[in-house]
Amino acid sequence: GQCRSFGERFVCLAVANELWARALDGTTAIDVCEVKTPGGVRWHHMVVTPALDPVTGQTGLLLTEHDVTVRVLAEQARA
């Protein structure tokens, strides 16, 4: 199932669900997404990677994200 707190961070829940599903299928999921932050909506480069928990052997997900709002806004301004 969907990790509730993960999905709530995204402006578009469908984007969060897609990243989550791809990662649970064993594929590294990468996208640039709008996320809700304490400072407002920002664009984040998200990488969701499946990883095995060495203790339990269960699949976990490793999330790496970087704020790329400045880059996205600059690209949109040029378009």
C-alpha positions as CSV (number, residue, x, y, z in Angstrom):
1,G,0.0,0.0,0.0
2,Q,0.8,3.7,-0.2
3,C,2.8,5.3,2.6
4,R,0.4,7.9,3.7
5,S,2.9,10.5,4.8
6,F,4.9,10.1,1.5
7,G,1.8,10.8,-0.7
8,E,0.6,13.7,1.4
9,R,3.8,15.6,0.6
10,F,3.0,15.7,-3.1
11,V,0.8,18.3,-4.9
12,C,-0.5,15.5,-7.1
13,L,-1.2,12.2,-5.3
14,A,-1.2,10.3,-8.6
15,V,2.5,11.2,-9.1
16,A,3.4,10.0,-5.6
17,N,1.5,6.8,-6.2
18,E,3.3,6.2,-9.5
19,L,6.7,6.7,-7.9
20,W,5.8,4.4,-5.0
21,A,4.4,1.7,-7.3
22,R,7.5,1.7,-9.6
23,A,9.9,1.5,-6.7
24,L,7.9,-1.4,-5.1
25,D,8.1,-3.2,-8.4
26,G,11.9,-3.1,-8.0
27,T,12.7,-0.2,-10.3
28,T,14.4,3.0,-9.3
29,A,11.8,5.7,-9.8
30,I,12.9,9.2,-10.8
31,D,10.9,12.3,-11.4
32,V,10.7,16.0,-10.8
33,C,7.6,16.7,-8.8
34,E,5.8,19.5,-7.0
35,V,5.9,18.9,-3.3
36,K,4.4,20.7,-0.3
37,T,7.0,22.2,2.1
38,P,6.8,24.5,5.1
39,G,7.9,27.3,2.8
40,G,5.2,26.6,0.2
41,V,5.1,24.5,-3.0
42,R,8.5,23.6,-4.4
43,W,9.9,21.4,-7.2
44,H,12.0,18.5,-6.0
45,H,14.0,16.0,-8.0
46,M,12.9,12.7,-6.4
47,V,14.7,9.3,-6.6
48,V,12.9,6.4,-4.9
49,T,15.1,3.3,-4.8
50,P,14.1,-0.1,-3.5
51,A,16.4,-1.6,-0.9
52,L,16.3,-4.7,1.3
53,D,16.4,-4.3,5.0
54,P,19.4,-6.3,6.1
55,V,17.7,-7.2,9.4
56,T,14.2,-8.2,8.3
57,G,14.8,-9.0,4.7
58,Q,11.8,-6.9,3.8
59,T,11.8,-4.4,0.9
60,G,12.1,-0.8,2.0
61,L,12.3,2.4,-0.1
62,L,15.2,4.9,0.0
63,L,14.1,8.4,-0.9
64,T,16.6,11.0,-2.1
65,E,15.3,14.4,-3.0
66,H,16.8,17.8,-4.0
67,D,15.1,21.1,-4.3
68,V,15.4,22.1,-8.0
69,T,12.8,24.9,-7.9
70,V,15.2,27.6,-9.3
71,R,16.1,25.4,-12.2
72,V,12.5,24.4,-13.1
73,L,11.4,28.1,-12.9
74,A,14.2,29.2,-15.1
75,E,13.4,26.5,-17.7
76,Q,9.7,27.4,-17.6
77,A,10.7,31.1,-18.2
78,R,12.7,30.2,-21.3
79,A,9.9,28.1,-22.8
